Amino acid sequence: MSWNDLVIEKSRGIVTEKNIDKFNCDFWCAIDDEHNSDIPDGEFCEFAIDMWGMKLKGHYIAEWIGDNEYPNETEPCEIELDYIDNVLVS
């Protein structure tokens, strides 16, 4: 099942086909805002955020941004949403 389908199914009607794009943008922004860019490249990170009236938990890998001017700066990559309101997503 695709990311969008899983989120729509597990969100109990909060996320729908009509607003999934907005949810995805808000979700990625929230993860990026929570990320400390000084976390070392390759480090496993967990997150727990409250968004759209749901508790979202998951994990990602910090990955170097690829800019030689900022050799130690990372960003979230390979983001996985594991739970929506304590219900396993996948």
C-alpha positions in Angstrom: 0.0 0.0 0.0 1.3 3.5 -0.8 2.3 6.1 1.8 -0.8 8.2 0.9 -3.2 5.2 1.2 -1.7 4.2 4.6 -2.0 7.7 6.0 -5.6 8.1 4.8 -6.6 4.7 6.1 -5.0 5.0 9.6 -6.0 8.7 10.2 -9.6 7.8 10.9 -11.0 10.3 8.4 -8.8 13.2 9.4 -6.6 12.9 6.2 -8.5 12.4 3.0 -7.7 12.2 -0.7 -8.7 15.9 -0.8 -6.2 17.1 1.8 -3.4 14.5 1.6 -1.1 16.9 -0.3 -1.5 19.5 2.4 -0.9 16.9 5.1 2.3 15.7 3.4 3.6 19.3 3.2 2.8 20.0 6.8 4.3 16.7 7.9 7.6 17.2 6.0 7.9 20.8 7.4 7.2 19.6 10.9 9.9 16.9 10.7 12.4 19.4 9.2 11.6 21.9 11.9 12.2 19.3 14.6 15.5 18.1 13.1 18.8 19.4 14.6 21.0 19.9 11.6 24.1 19.1 13.7 23.1 15.5 14.1 25.8 13.4 12.4 25.3 12.0 9.0 23.8 8.5 9.1 22.4 8.7 12.6 19.1 7.0 13.3 16.5 9.5 14.7 13.1 9.1 16.2 10.3 11.7 16.2 7.0 12.2 18.0 4.9 15.2 16.8 1.4 16.4 17.4 -0.2 17.5 14.1 -3.7 17.8 12.8 -5.0 16.5 16.1 -3.0 13.3 15.8 0.1 12.0 17.5 2.6 10.9 14.9 5.6 8.8 15.7 8.3 7.5 13.4 11.9 7.6 12.5 14.4 8.8 9.9 18.1 8.9 9.0 20.0 12.1 9.2 21.8 12.6 5.9 24.4 15.2 4.9 22.9 18.0 2.8 25.7 17.6 0.1 27.0 21.2 0.4 30.8 21.4 0.9 30.4 24.8 2.6 28.4 23.0 5.3 30.2 19.7 5.8 28.5 18.8 9.0 24.9 19.8 8.3 22.3 17.1 7.8 18.6 16.9 6.9 16.0 14.2 7.5 16.0 11.4 4.9 14.2 8.0 4.6 11.4 9.3 6.8 9.1 6.5 8.0 5.8 7.1 9.8 5.4 4.2 12.2 2.3 5.2 14.3 -0.7 7.4 14.1 -2.3 7.7 17.5 -0.6 4.6 18.7 -1.9 2.5 15.8 0.8 0.8 13.6 0.8 2.4 10.2 2.5 -0.4 8.2 
